[in-house]
């Protein structure tokens, strides 16, 4: 991948905190990528996430679909989302980025921010919508916006469809890997880091598929039960940041240190919280066979190489967690409606096909799944560039 098209750093005049925007590529004049808020966020981190968004968009290219890819972008703010100053900072950031949101950058929730919060701050910053840059590409803007709003209003067993879409894709990627290895779902144990939007939905779908979630980790520590956790009870006991109220735990549930999820007896690990969670040091503690990257960039490259040498397969974020972004656009452009059964069926078909291509390419090339993902992107990018252009 080449140098990003746009890279900028913004300094808030009130707090002195910094925010970042990186537009990696424009396709049809628009780029897609969420906005995260976390302490320690950097420009390099945002640039890596923006490159990943370009890959995610390209991997979901289907010439028969109404939705065709956008470019990749990402925003980031260096602040703890729990900080009392966080919301004002978010509004000022979006006000500063308003020209880009209006013209070329579609954004939404990411680490530390909910979609409701982004929408409220965007309105206060004077924006029509956080995704308004894509509206000129729609055949019928009013119908498309109504369809997406209807989808966001849908709940499935107490959780919004928008919150479940990404986790459905993560779970399907994990199940595809188990199927390829001939491993039965029953008896397969899972440990999840993070019980927010992505981690919570993933835990639900994996449990309902027959796997056993034995551990979930949040900011307070790791909750563990070797016989399996009551995932639905934990989901119901979460706060807005994915932290579980410990009064919901059962007598057999144990509380362990925050990093204990890494080394527990589980075949599948799902890092679904922060970037850079697994490094060359703590990877030695991992006993799992598969790491399924629900978070963005949770496994550092050096750690991934060491894990591969030990026979641990890392399923890369650019495939695994791409279902959230794709669901937005499938819905907005009209490939699917606001019905949850239709949405989940489409996500499952698409993610199964993509995960199957990934695993087959890795086996054929004798490479890692991440290298295979890059190869698949390299196949698609010239086609997308020829049909739609990079910078128009």
C-alpha positions in Angstrom: 0.0 0.0 0.0 1.3 3.5 -0.8 1.3 6.7 1.3 -2.2 7.8 2.4 -4.0 10.4 0.4 -4.6 12.6 3.4 -3.1 12.6 6.9 -3.7 15.3 9.5 -3.4 16.0 13.2 -5.7 18.3 15.0 -5.1 19.9 18.4 -8.0 20.9 20.5 -7.8 24.6 21.6 -9.6 23.9 24.9 -7.8 20.8 26.3 -4.7 20.5 24.1 -5.6 16.9 23.3 -5.0 15.7 19.8 -7.2 14.1 17.2 -6.3 12.5 13.8 -7.8 11.8 10.4 -6.3 9.6 7.8 -7.9 9.1 4.4 -6.1 6.2 2.8 -8.0 6.1 -0.5 -11.0 7.6 -2.2 -13.2 5.5 -4.4 -16.0 7.4 -6.2 -14.8 10.3 -4.2 -15.6 8.8 -0.8 -13.8 6.9 2.0 -15.3 4.8 4.8 -14.0 4.3 8.3 -15.0 4.7 12.0 -13.9 7.1 14.7 -12.3 5.8 17.8 -11.5 7.4 21.1 -8.9 6.0 23.5 -6.1 7.3 25.6 -2.8 7.0 23.7 -4.3 7.0 20.3 -1.7 8.0 17.7 -1.5 9.1 14.1 0.4 5.9 13.1 -2.4 3.8 14.7 -5.1 5.7 12.7 -3.0 5.3 9.5 -2.9 1.5 10.0 -6.6 1.4 10.6 -7.3 3.4 7.5 -5.2 1.0 5.4 -7.2 -1.8 6.9 -10.5 -0.1 5.9 -9.3 0.1 2.3 -8.7 -3.7 2.4 -12.0 -4.4 4.1 -13.9 -2.4 1.4 -12.0 -4.2 -1.4 -12.5 -7.6 0.1 -16.3 -7.2 -0.1 -16.3 -6.1 -3.7 -19.1 -7.9 -5.6 -19.8 -6.7 -9.1 -23.3 -8.1 -8.8 -24.2 -6.1 -5.7 -25.8 -2.6 -5.5 -23.1 -1.6 -2.9 -19.8 -1.1 -4.5 -16.6 -0.3 -2.5 -15.6 3.0 -1.1 -12.1 3.9 -0.1 -10.6 3.5 3.4 -10.3 6.1 6.2 -10.2 6.4 10.0 -10.4 8.9 12.7 -9.0 8.9 16.2 -9.0 11.0 19.3 -6.5 10.7 22.1 -8.7 10.7 25.2 -10.3 8.3 27.6 -14.0 8.1 26.6 -15.0 8.1 30.3 -13.3 11.5 30.8 -15.8 14.3 31.7 -14.3 16.3 28.9 -14.7 13.6 26.3 -18.0 14.6 24.8 -17.1 18.2 24.3 -13.9 17.2 22.7 -15.7 14.9 20.4 -18.1 17.7 19.3 -15.1 20.0 18.7 -13.3 17.4 16.7 -16.3 16.7 14.5 -16.8 20.5 14.0 -13.1 20.7 12.9 -13.5 17.7 10.6 -16.9 18.9 9.2 -15.5 19.7 5.7 -14.2 16.2 5.3 -17.4 14.5 6.7 -19.5 16.6 4.4 -17.4 15.9 1.3 -15.5 12.6 1.5 -15.3 10.8 4.9 -18.2 8.6 6.1 -17.7 7.6 9.8 -19.4 5.9 12.7 -18.8 4.2 16.0 -15.5 2.5 16.8 -13.5 1.7 20.0 -14.7 3.9 22.9 -17.7 5.5 21.0 -21.2 4.3 20.4 -23.2 5.2 17.3 -25.7 7.1 19.4 -23.0 9.3 20.8 -21.4 9.9 17.4 -24.8 10.8 16.0 -25.6 13.2 18.8 -22.1 14.9 18.6 -22.4 15.1 14.8 -25.7 16.9 15.1 -24.3 19.3 17.6 -21.3 20.0 15.3 -23.7 21.0 12.5 -23.6 17.9 10.4 -26.6 16.3 8.7 -25.2 12.8 9.3 -21.9 11.1 10.0 -22.2 9.3 6.6 -23.6 12.2 4.6 -20.7 12.1 2.1 -22.1 8.9 0.6 -25.6 10.3 0.0 -24.8 11.6 -3.5 -24.0 8.0 -4.6 -27.4 6.7 -3.6 -30.2 6.1 -6.2 -32.9 7.2 -3.8 -31.4 9.0 -0.8 -34.7 9.3 1.2 -35.5 5.6 0.8 -31.9 4.6 1.7 -31.8 6.7 4.8 -35.2 5.4 5.9 -34.1 1.8 5.4 -31.0 2.3 7.5 -32.9 4.1 10.2 -35.4 1.2 10.3 -32.5 -1.3 10.6 -31.0 0.7 13.5 -34.4 0.5 15.3 -34.5 -3.3 15.2 -33.7 -5.2 18.3 -33.0 -8.9 18.6 -33.4 -10.4 22.1 -32.6 -7.0 23.7 -29.6 -6.0 21.5 -29.7 -3.7 18.4 -29.3 -5.2 15.0 -26.5 -2.7 14.3 -24.6 -4.0 17.4 -25.0 -7.6 16.3 -24.0 -7.4 12.7 -20.3 -7.3 13.2 -20.3 -10.1 15.8 -22.2 -12.3 13.5 -19.4 -11.9 10.9 -16.7 -12.6 13.5 -18.5 -15.7 14.7 -19.0 -17.0 11.1 -15.3 -16.5 10.4 -14.4 -18.6 13.4 -16.9 -21.3 12.5 -15.5 -21.4 9.0 -12.1 -22.1 10.4 -13.3 -24.8 12.7 -15.2 -26.4 9.8 -12.1 -26.3 7.6 -10.2 -28.1 10.3 -12.9 -30.6 11.0 -13.4 -29.5 14.6 -16.8 -29.9 16.1 -18.5 -27.0 17.7 -19.5 -28.9 20.8 -16.7 -28.9 23.3 -14.8 -26.1 21.6 -14.0 -23.4 24.2 -13.7 -19.7 23.7 -12.2 -16.8 25.6 -13.2 -13.3 24.6 -11.4 -10.1 25.5 -13.9 -7.3 25.6 -17.7 -7.6 26.0 -18.6 -4.4 24.1 -20.4 -4.3 20.8 -18.2 -6.6 18.9 -17.1 -9.0 21.7 -20.6 -9.3 23.2 -22.2 -10.1 19.9 -19.5 -12.6 19.0 -20.0 -14.3 22.3 -23.7 -14.6 21.7 -23.4 -16.1 18.2 -20.7 -18.5 19.2 -22.7 -19.7 22.2 -25.8 -20.2 20.1 -23.7 -22.1 17.5 -22.8 -24.6 20.3 -19.4 -23.4 21.4 -18.7 -22.8 25.1 -17.6 -19.4 26.1 -15.5 -20.0 29.2 -14.0 -16.5 29.8 -14.7 -12.9 29.1 -12.5 -10.0 30.0 -13.4 -6.4 30.7 -11.7 -3.4 32.4 -12.3 -5.0 35.8 -10.7 -8.4 35.0 -11.5 -11.8 33.6 -14.7 -13.7 34.4 -14.1 -17.4 34.1 -16.0 -20.6 34.3 -14.6 -23.8 32.8 -18.1 -25.2 32.4 -19.2 -22.2 30.4 -20.5 -18.7 31.3 -24.1 -17.5 31.1 -23.4 -15.2 28.2 -26.9 -13.7 28.0 -26.9 -12.8 31.7 -23.5 -11.1 31.2 -24.7 -9.2 28.2 -27.7 -8.0 30.2 -25.4 -6.8 33.0 -23.1 -4.7 30.8 -22.8 -0.9 31.0 -22.3 1.3 28.0 -18.6 0.5 27.9 -19.0 -3.3 28.1 -18.1 -3.6 31.8 -20.1 -6.4 33.5 -21.8 -5.8 36.8 -20.3 -8.5 39.0 -23.5 -9.0 41.0 -24.7 -10.9 37.9 -22.1 -13.6 38.3 -23.1 -17.1 39.4 -21.5 -18.9 42.4 -19.3 -21.0 40.1 -18.0 -18.0 38.1 -14.5 -17.0 39.1 -12.9 -13.6 38.9 -9.3 -13.6 37.6 -6.8 -10.9 36.6 -7.5 -8.9 33.5 -4.9 -10.6 31.3 -5.8 -14.2 32.4 -8.0 -14.7 29.3 -4.7 -15.1 27.3 -3.5 -18.3 29.0 -6.7 -20.1 29.8 -7.6 -23.5 28.3 -9.5 -22.5 25.3 -9.2 -23.5 21.6 -10.4 -20.1 20.3 -9.3 -16.6 21.5 -11.2 -13.6 20.4 -9.5 -10.3 21.2 -12.3 -7.8 20.8 -11.2 -4.8 22.7 -8.0 -2.8 22.1 -5.3 -2.7 19.4 -1.9 -4.2 20.2 -3.3 -6.6 22.9 -1.0 -9.5 21.9 2.7 -8.8 21.7 5.9 -10.9 21.4 6.1 -11.3 25.1 2.6 -12.3 26.2 2.0 -14.5 23.1 4.1 -17.2 24.9 1.2 -17.7 27.3 -1.4 -18.5 24.6 -2.6 -22.1 24.4 -5.3 -21.6 21.8 -5.2 -23.0 18.3 -7.0 -20.0 16.7 -7.0 -16.3 17.4 -9.9 -14.5 15.8 -9.3 -10.7 15.5 -12.6 -9.1 16.3 -10.7 -5.9 17.3 -8.6 -3.9 14.9 -4.9 -4.7 14.9 -4.9 -6.7 18.2 -1.9 -8.9 17.3 1.4 -7.3 16.6 3.3 -8.6 13.6 6.2 -10.0 15.6 3.8 -11.8 17.9 1.9 -13.2 14.9 5.2 -14.7 13.4 6.0 -16.3 16.7 2.5 -17.7 17.0 2.6 -19.1 13.5 5.8 -20.9 14.4 4.0 -22.6 17.2 1.1 -23.6 15.0 -1.4 -20.9 16.2 -3.5 -19.5 13.3 -4.5 -15.8 13.4 -7.6 -14.9 11.4 -7.0 -11.3 10.4 -9.2 -8.4 11.4 -9.5 -7.1 7.8 -11.7 -10.2 7.1 -13.0 -11.2 10.5 -14.5 -7.9 11.6 -15.4 -6.5 8.2 -19.1 -7.4 8.6 -20.0 -4.3 10.5 -18.9 -1.9 7.8 -20.4 -4.1 5.0 -23.7 -4.4 6.8 -24.1 -0.6 6.9 -23.6 -0.4 3.1 -25.5 -3.5 2.2 -28.5 -1.9 4.0 -28.0 1.7 2.8 -27.6 0.7 -0.8 -30.4 -1.8 -0.7 -28.8 -5.2 -1.0 -30.7 -6.1 2.2 -33.6 -4.6 4.2 -34.1 -4.0 7.9 -35.2 -7.6 8.6 -32.8 -9.3 11.0 -33.2 -12.8 9.5 -32.4 -11.4 6.1 -29.4 -9.4 7.5 -27.9 -12.3 9.4 -28.4 -14.7 6.4 -26.6 -12.2 4.1 -23.8 -11.7 6.6 -23.3 -15.4 7.1 -23.2 -16.2 3.3 -20.8 -13.3 2.6 -18.5 -14.0 5.5 -18.5 -17.7 4.9 -17.5 -17.1 1.2 -14.8 -14.6 2.2 -13.4 -16.7 5.0 -13.4 -19.7 2.7 -11.5 -17.8 0.0 -9.0 -16.7 2.7 -8.3 -20.1 4.1 -8.1 -21.7 0.6 -5.7 -19.0 -0.6 -3.5 -19.4 2.5 -3.4 -23.2 2.0 -2.7 -22.9 -1.8 0.1 -20.3 -1.3 1.5 -21.8 1.8 1.2 -18.5 3.6 -0.6 -17.1 6.7 -4.2 -16.0 6.5 -3.1 -12.4 6.7 -0.8 -12.8 3.7 -3.6 -14.5 1.9 -5.9 -11.5 2.7 -3.3 -9.1 1.2 -3.2 -11.3 -1.9 -6.9 -11.2 -2.3 -6.9 -7.5 -1.9 -4.2 -7.2 -4.5 -6.4 -9.2 -6.9 -9.3 -6.9 -6.4 -7.8 -3.4 -6.2 -6.9 -3.1 -9.9 -10.4 -4.1 -10.9 -11.9 -1.5 -8.5 -9.5 1.2 -9.6 -10.2 0.5 -13.3 -14.0 0.6 -12.8 -14.4 3.4 -10.2 -11.1 5.2 -10.0 -9.1 6.0 -6.8 -9.4 9.7 -6.4 -12.5 10.8 -8.2 
